[in-house]
Every structure is written in structure tokens, then in C-alpha cells.
Amino acid sequence: METNITSNMALSIAKDYMSKYDLSGDILENLERTIRFYSEFDSVNGSVWLVIVSIAPNDFFAENEYTLVISDKEASVKYIIDPNGHVHSPHLETLTHDEFDSLWNGDSDN
């Protein structure tokens, strides 16, 4: 299947997004496991790239990773699937930086 972007471009989009929204985690070097192309996925119109980001284990998370869902057509992140399977879109949300950081890191001010 012909794609609009390559896996390397999806990797770059993911890294830029993580940097822009100060998201924790690491994208592993094993790109075959880390980045996958799907012709259809969830409610996204068109093909997507899923980029898996590994995070430190946490008692509050079901998994030790989250997924960036990147539209192949738009070459941009549509949303994030967090370690518990919930969907987030930092580029659309109005949380403050501190609120968003505490959501991902489980930090509290206590």
C-alpha cells in the first residue's frame, strides 16, 4: 500500500510532538515493534501510523507504554492512547502545563 509518509517521518512527527507537549517516555530503537502502519484504525479517517512510547512502570498504569496515533494523510498526531487505554489530545485540550504533567507523571504537590 502506498503511504503519504514513511516510518521515519512518523518517528520524527512523534518525537516533535513529544517535545512540544513535554511528554515523557522513550521510543525504542526496534522500529519494527515501535512503529506500525495500519490502513484503518479506530475512528481515524484513513491510514495511520502507531508509535509506541515506553515509560517507567507505575502502579497506576495497566501498561508501561502509550501510543501516538498519527494520521498518514495529515502527517500529524490525532491523539494519544494512554497506558490505561484512555484517549487524550494535548493539542486540543486546555489543561495547564502543570495539570497535564501531573496527569502523565502521577505527581502531586504534597
NUFI-453631 format. One record per residue (C-alpha): x, y, z; residue number from 1; residue in three letters. Coordinates in Angstrom, 3 decimals. Example, Ala and Ser with C-alpha at 12.3 -4.5 7.8 and 13.67 -1.06 7.14 Angstrom:
BEGIN
<node px="12.300" py="-4.500" pz="7.800" palo="1" timar="ala"/>
<node px="13.670" py="-1.060" pz="7.140" palo="2" timar="ser"/>
% end
This chain:
BEGIN
<node px="0.000" py="0.000" pz="0.000" palo="1" timar="met"/>
<node px="1.269" py="3.453" pz="-0.879" palo="2" timar="glu"/>
<node px="1.659" py="5.819" pz="2.077" palo="3" timar="thr"/>
<node px="1.822" py="9.575" pz="2.377" palo="4" timar="asn"/>
<node px="4.599" py="9.474" pz="4.986" palo="5" timar="ile"/>
<node px="7.341" py="6.969" pz="5.816" palo="6" timar="thr"/>
<node px="8.016" py="5.271" pz="9.129" palo="7" timar="ser"/>
<node px="10.979" py="7.625" pz="9.626" palo="8" timar="asn"/>
<node px="8.706" py="10.622" pz="9.067" palo="9" timar="met"/>
<node px="6.199" py="9.156" pz="11.571" palo="10" timar="ala"/>
<node px="9.076" py="8.789" pz="14.048" palo="11" timar="leu"/>
<node px="10.059" py="12.428" pz="13.527" palo="12" timar="ser"/>
<node px="6.448" py="13.613" pz="13.943" palo="13" timar="ile"/>
<node px="6.169" py="11.602" pz="17.172" palo="14" timar="ala"/>
<node px="9.417" py="12.987" pz="18.604" palo="15" timar="lys"/>
<node px="8.450" py="16.561" pz="17.713" palo="16" timar="asp"/>
<node px="5.024" py="16.100" pz="19.339" palo="17" timar="tyr"/>
<node px="6.550" py="14.631" pz="22.498" palo="18" timar="met"/>
<node px="8.949" py="17.545" pz="22.700" palo="19" timar="ser"/>
<node px="6.296" py="20.198" pz="22.042" palo="20" timar="lys"/>
<node px="3.940" py="18.825" pz="24.705" palo="21" timar="tyr"/>
<node px="6.729" py="17.778" pz="27.104" palo="22" timar="asp"/>
<node px="5.666" py="14.122" pz="27.136" palo="23" timar="leu"/>
<node px="7.818" py="11.615" pz="28.975" palo="24" timar="ser"/>
<node px="8.970" py="8.313" pz="27.550" palo="25" timar="gly"/>
<node px="11.325" py="6.802" pz="25.022" palo="26" timar="asp"/>
<node px="10.783" py="5.499" pz="21.531" palo="27" timar="ile"/>
<node px="12.735" py="2.265" pz="21.323" palo="28" timar="leu"/>
<node px="15.276" py="1.664" pz="18.578" palo="29" timar="glu"/>
<node px="13.467" py="-1.502" pz="17.410" palo="30" timar="asn"/>
<node px="11.344" py="0.339" pz="14.855" palo="31" timar="leu"/>
<node px="9.593" py="-2.826" pz="13.644" palo="32" timar="glu"/>
<node px="7.979" py="-3.152" pz="17.073" palo="33" timar="arg"/>
<node px="7.734" py="0.559" pz="17.814" palo="34" timar="thr"/>
<node px="6.162" py="1.922" pz="14.614" palo="35" timar="ile"/>
<node px="3.368" py="0.168" pz="12.751" palo="36" timar="arg"/>
<node px="1.233" py="1.153" pz="9.775" palo="37" timar="phe"/>
<node px="-2.496" py="0.336" pz="9.614" palo="38" timar="tyr"/>
<node px="-4.755" py="1.005" pz="6.645" palo="39" timar="ser"/>
<node px="-7.675" py="1.502" pz="9.077" palo="40" timar="glu"/>
<node px="-7.750" py="2.271" pz="12.769" palo="41" timar="phe"/>
<node px="-10.479" py="3.278" pz="15.198" palo="42" timar="asp"/>
<node px="-12.345" py="6.425" pz="14.126" palo="43" timar="ser"/>
<node px="-9.480" py="7.955" pz="12.134" palo="44" timar="val"/>
<node px="-10.381" py="8.718" pz="8.533" palo="45" timar="asn"/>
<node px="-7.729" py="6.915" pz="6.504" palo="46" timar="gly"/>
<node px="-4.485" py="5.152" pz="7.317" palo="47" timar="ser"/>
<node px="-2.471" py="5.665" pz="10.482" palo="48" timar="val"/>
<node px="0.941" py="5.061" pz="11.985" palo="49" timar="trp"/>
<node px="1.020" py="3.888" pz="15.597" palo="50" timar="leu"/>
<node px="4.143" py="4.861" pz="17.517" palo="51" timar="val"/>
<node px="4.654" py="3.125" pz="20.852" palo="52" timar="ile"/>
<node px="6.397" py="5.123" pz="23.586" palo="53" timar="val"/>
<node px="7.861" py="3.268" pz="26.574" palo="54" timar="ser"/>
<node px="7.510" py="4.839" pz="30.016" palo="55" timar="ile"/>
<node px="8.684" py="3.947" pz="33.512" palo="56" timar="ala"/>
<node px="6.458" py="1.388" pz="35.247" palo="57" timar="pro"/>
<node px="3.846" py="2.944" pz="37.510" palo="58" timar="asn"/>
<node px="1.325" py="1.352" pz="39.890" palo="59" timar="asp"/>
<node px="-1.461" py="3.451" pz="38.362" palo="60" timar="phe"/>
<node px="-0.936" py="2.305" pz="34.773" palo="61" timar="phe"/>
<node px="-2.020" py="-1.007" pz="33.254" palo="62" timar="ala"/>
<node px="0.873" py="-0.883" pz="30.760" palo="63" timar="glu"/>
<node px="4.331" py="0.686" pz="30.652" palo="64" timar="asn"/>
<node px="3.755" py="2.386" pz="27.306" palo="65" timar="glu"/>
<node px="1.424" py="4.729" pz="25.472" palo="66" timar="tyr"/>
<node px="0.651" py="5.081" pz="21.771" palo="67" timar="thr"/>
<node px="0.744" py="8.097" pz="19.491" palo="68" timar="leu"/>
<node px="-1.796" py="7.765" pz="16.666" palo="69" timar="val"/>
<node px="-0.522" py="9.606" pz="13.586" palo="70" timar="ile"/>
<node px="-2.688" py="10.257" pz="10.542" palo="71" timar="ser"/>
<node px="-0.870" py="9.205" pz="7.381" palo="72" timar="asp"/>
<node px="-2.958" py="11.632" pz="5.312" palo="73" timar="lys"/>
<node px="-2.464" py="14.661" pz="7.599" palo="74" timar="glu"/>
<node px="1.055" py="13.765" pz="8.791" palo="75" timar="ala"/>
<node px="0.110" py="14.798" pz="12.327" palo="76" timar="ser"/>
<node px="-0.781" py="13.274" pz="15.692" palo="77" timar="val"/>
<node px="-4.522" py="12.728" pz="16.005" palo="78" timar="lys"/>
<node px="-4.494" py="11.546" pz="19.632" palo="79" timar="tyr"/>
<node px="-2.690" py="9.537" pz="22.293" palo="80" timar="ile"/>
<node px="-3.845" py="6.254" pz="23.802" palo="81" timar="ile"/>
<node px="-2.576" py="6.329" pz="27.378" palo="82" timar="asp"/>
<node px="-1.279" py="3.286" pz="29.325" palo="83" timar="pro"/>
<node px="-4.815" py="2.571" pz="30.578" palo="84" timar="asn"/>
<node px="-6.427" py="2.800" pz="27.137" palo="85" timar="gly"/>
<node px="-7.875" py="6.297" pz="27.510" palo="86" timar="his"/>
<node px="-7.660" py="8.782" pz="24.649" palo="87" timar="val"/>
<node px="-6.008" py="12.194" pz="25.068" palo="88" timar="his"/>
<node px="-5.342" py="15.031" pz="22.634" palo="89" timar="ser"/>
<node px="-2.966" py="17.530" pz="24.258" palo="90" timar="pro"/>
<node px="-3.074" py="19.701" pz="21.132" palo="91" timar="his"/>
<node px="-6.842" py="20.105" pz="21.655" palo="92" timar="leu"/>
<node px="-7.028" py="20.193" pz="25.453" palo="93" timar="glu"/>
<node px="-6.977" py="23.302" pz="27.591" palo="94" timar="thr"/>
<node px="-5.132" py="21.867" pz="30.598" palo="95" timar="leu"/>
<node px="-2.316" py="23.941" pz="32.014" palo="96" timar="thr"/>
<node px="1.180" py="22.523" pz="31.613" palo="97" timar="his"/>
<node px="1.265" py="21.560" pz="35.312" palo="98" timar="asp"/>
<node px="-2.128" py="19.822" pz="35.113" palo="99" timar="glu"/>
<node px="-1.080" py="17.852" pz="32.057" palo="100" timar="phe"/>
<node px="2.289" py="16.954" pz="33.592" palo="101" timar="asp"/>
<node px="0.669" py="15.661" pz="36.764" palo="102" timar="ser"/>
<node px="-1.791" py="13.634" pz="34.678" palo="103" timar="leu"/>
<node px="1.057" py="11.766" pz="32.973" palo="104" timar="trp"/>
<node px="3.539" py="11.578" pz="35.805" palo="105" timar="asn"/>
<node px="1.153" py="10.969" pz="38.699" palo="106" timar="gly"/>
<node px="2.867" py="13.755" pz="40.598" palo="107" timar="asp"/>
<node px="1.186" py="15.635" pz="43.385" palo="108" timar="ser"/>
<node px="2.198" py="18.757" pz="45.235" palo="109" timar="asp"/>
<node px="2.054" py="17.012" pz="48.629" palo="110" timar="asn"/>
% end
